[in-house]
Amino acid sequence: MIFLDGAYHQREGELAWEGLGHLRTSEVGELLERVIRRIERHLRRRGLLRLDEDGAEPSEAVDPEANLAASAVSGQTPPAGPQWLTPLRPLDRAPLAYDKPLCASLDGFTLHAATRAGALDAVGREALLRYVLRPPIAQERVEQRPDGLVRITLKKAYADGTVAVDMDPLSLLCRLATSVPPPRLHTVRYAGVLGPASEWRPRIVPQPPAQVPVAAGLPGVPESQPSPERRPNAYRPWAELLARTFAVDVLTCPSCHGRMKLLAMVKDPAPGYREAIGELTELPPRAPNRGPPYWKSRVLRRLALGDEDAREGHGSGADQTA
């Protein structure tokens, strides 16, 4: 989360900024205790934690989506096939500790509040926002191993010296599935004066320019070619979205580097058109239906079936490489 270290207030019709005092380490610890209590209540309502400390199972059945999320964050085997009813673990109890200034840890949770970007530090703010919006796994750190496992190299080694984690593809897919947000759930939310419903937001956020060049800065696109002025939340063509998001101009001809435009969409081509361009004239046959590849996972075969072949090699769905 990113917060403003101050508040706006209205003074004589103008908005004035009032900065807050320096944050104390003890306040970080108090905030962490409050957050953990709220997280525990939320997890217990969804059945993702044990209801007691003696190892008893939850009284109510856990739905598959909740069990999938609990398995992903706890490091257990994926809840697939026979492992669907994996017992849930209680929270690890540990006293409140302060590792360094503005950093606290309690019961396996950590809160780091020492990162700050000043008002004039545009580069620091961009780096902070990119860090918050980072994907769950960096693609360059994922490697397919010859033995069929997937290795994820850690950016920093664990305290026990682990530098990489090996898991079978099914385990990785189960964990990645929990990072996909449900329909109509916003992954980025703005609150306070930055929220969309705030009356002060238009007076705080920077105003967009009247005319924005189409794919400005891309090769083959002149800087003086503006796009028509658009209203807020107006429709944007797919080519413009690709240029704004990924800096890829799909309307540039690869041969002459000129500008292309859509003339028409051929929905019912004439007979012989597909043969002339070398495409298939009939749809390929559909593959037969199959179930999830439970038994391709070495860890599931070893734990559920006692497969001796699965014990050879790594033999674990989440092996740690020191």
N, C-alpha and C positions, 0 to 999 in steps of 0.2 A: 504494500500500500504506500501511496505517496500523499503526504499531508502538507498543507500550508502552515508554516510556523508563525501564524498570526491570524488576524481577523480584519475584515473590512467593516467600516461603519460610515454612516452618512453624516456629513457635516456641511451645513449650509448648501444643500443640494448637490454636493460633490462627494464622491467616495474617497475615504481616507483609510490608509493602511496602518494598522497598529500591530507591531511585532510583539511576540511573546518573549518571556525571559528564557534563560538557558535551561534546558532539560536536565534533570538530575537522574542519576543512576537508580536511586531508590524509587523514583516514579516509574521507571521502566519495569522494575520488579513488581510493583503494585498493579500495573496494567497487565502484565503477563499473568498474574494470579486471577484477575477478573476474566481474562480471555479464556483461560483453561477451564474455569468453572462453567462458562457458557458453552464451550465446545463439548465438555463432558455431558452436559444436559442434552445437547442436540444429538450426540451419538447414542446416548442411552434411549432416547425417544425413538430413534430409528433402528434400535437393536444391534448396533455395531460394537457394543462393549458388553463385557460380562456384567451381570446384575449384582454379583457378589464377588468377594475376593478369594473364595475357597475353590475356584475352578469349576463351578456349576455352569451348566449351559443356560442360555437365555430361555425364558419361559415361552416366548412367542417365536414362531418360525421367522427366519430372516429371508426376505425376498432376494431373488438372484442378483438384482442390480446392487443392492446394499452389500451383499456378501462379496461381490466382485470388487467394490470399492474398499471394503475392509481388508481383503486379501492383498490388494495392490499396495496399500500404505503400510501394511504390517510386515511385508517381505515373505509371506507364506507362499506355499505352492498355489498355482492358479485354481480358482474354484470351477473346474471344468470336469465333466464326466463324474467319476466316482469321488473326486475330491470336492464335490459341491458342498458338502456339509463339514468343511474344515472348522474345528473349534476356534472360537474367537479368543483373543488374548486380552487381559486387562492392561491398563496403563502401567508403565514402569514408574514406580514412586521414587522420587529423588528430591532432596532438599533444594531450596532456592539458593542459587549460586550466581555470583557475578564474575564472569570470566575476564572482562575488561570493561572500561568505562562505557556506559550506555548499552551494555549487553547483559542479558540475564537468561538463565536456563532453569527449568523446573519441570519435573515429571516427564522428561523426554522432549519438552517443547523449548524452543529458543526464541528470543526476541532481540533483534539487532537494530538499534535505533541510532547508530553513530554515523550513518551516511547522510550527508547534507549537501545540497547544491545552492549556491547563492543566487541572488536576483540577477546578477550580471554574468553568471557563469553559464552561458548557453551550451557550451560543450558538456559541462557536467550534468546539466538537466537532461540533455539528449541521451547521455550514457545511462543515467538513472532510469529514464523511461524505457530505453531498450532493454535494460536488465529486468524490469518488471514485466515487460511484454515478451520475454524470451520463450521459445517453445520448450516443451517438457524434456526433449532429448536433442542434442546437437547431432546433425546427420554425419558430420565428419568423425564423430567418436563411436559410431556404430560399425561393426565389422563382422562379416559372415565368416565363421571358422570352417576349416575343412571337415571337422567332425559333426557338422550340422548345427552346432550351437551358435549363438549370437553373443559377441563380446562388446560390452559398453565400457569404454575407457573413461575413468573418472578424471575430472579436472584437477582435483586435489585428493591426495591419498587419505584414507580413513585413519583413525587413531591407531588401529591395529596393523597398519601397513598395507591394506588392500588398495590396489591401484586400478583394478578392473573387475567387472562382474560378468560372468558367463551365465546365460540362461537359454533354455530351449525356445524356439520361435513362438510356441503357444503361450508360454509364460509372458513373453514380451508383448504379444498381441492383447492378452488379458489386461496387462497394466496400461497399455496405450489406450485401450477402450475406455478406461475411466477418465481419461483427459478429454474425451469428446463431450462437449456440453450438450445437455438435453435441448430439444426444440424450444425456441423463444426464451432462452436463457442468455442474457448478456454476460459476456466474460469480462468486459470493461465497463465500469460504472463510475459516474461522477456524482459527487455529493456536495452539499453546501452551496457556495456561490458559483461553483463550477458545474452544478447540476443543470440539466436542460430546463427545469421548471423554475429556476431562480430568476427573479426580475432584474437582478444586478449582473447576470452573466454577460449580456451584450455590452455592458459598460466596462467589463474587465478583460475579456478575451480579445486578442488582436483581431482587427477587422481584415477580412480577405481583400485582396486587390480587386478592382472593378473588372479587369480583364486579365485572364491567366493564359499564357501561351499553351498551346496544345503540345504535350510532350516536350516541353522546353528543355534544351540541353541535350537532346538525343541527336545522334548523327543523322544528317539528311533532313532535319527539320529546321527551317529558318526561325530565328528568334522573334522576328517581327510578325509572325502569323498568330494572331490572337484567336481565342475561342469566343463564341458569343457569350455575353453576360448571362449568368444563370441565377435563378432564385435559389435560396437555401432549400436543401432537400430535393432539388430538381433531378430529373432523370439524366444519367450520364451514359453515353454509349460504352459498350464493352471495350472498344479499342482505347478509349480515353482512360478507363479504369486500369487497364493493364499498364498503360504508360505512367500513370500517377503512382501505382503501387509497386510495380516491378521494374520500372524504367525500361520497358520493352515496347518499341513502336512497331506494331504488326502491320501498319499501313504503309511502311516503306518498302518499295520494291527491292528485292535482293540483287537484281541485276543492274538496273539503271539508277537506283536510289531515289526514284521519284515517288510522288504521292499517289496512292491507290485509293479507289473509292468503290463501294458496293453498288453494282449495277442491278443485279437481280438474283434471286434464289431459285435454282432449278430443282423443283420438287418432283416432277414427273418427266425424266429425260426421255428423249426419243429412242426407239429401238436401235440397238447397235452402238449406243453411246458408251456404255460400260465396256463393251468388247474393244472399242477403239482406244480407250485409255488404259486398258489392261487390268480392269477391276472385275471382281466376281459378279456374275449375273444372278446368282441365287444365294440365299442366306445359308451360312454354314450350319451344320446340325448342332443342336444343343447337347452339352455334356450331360450324362446321367446324374440324377440327384445323388448326393452323398451326405453323410453326417459330418459333424466336426471331427477334425483329425486328432482325436484324443490320444490314440495309441501310438501316434508318431512321436509323441513326447517321451523322452527317455525317463524322465522323473516320474511320470504317471505310470509307465509300465513297471518300473521298479517298486513303487509304493503300493500300487493296486493289484498287480498281477504277480509280483515276485519274480519278474523276468530276470534271469541270471545274466542274459546278454546285456541288459541295460546297466548292470553293475560294473561292466568293464568301461574303461575310459573315464570320462568325467563323472557320469552317474548322478548328476544333480542338476536340477532345473535352475538353480541360482548359485552356482559355484563362485567363490571369491578367489581371485588370483592375487597373491601377494607379490 
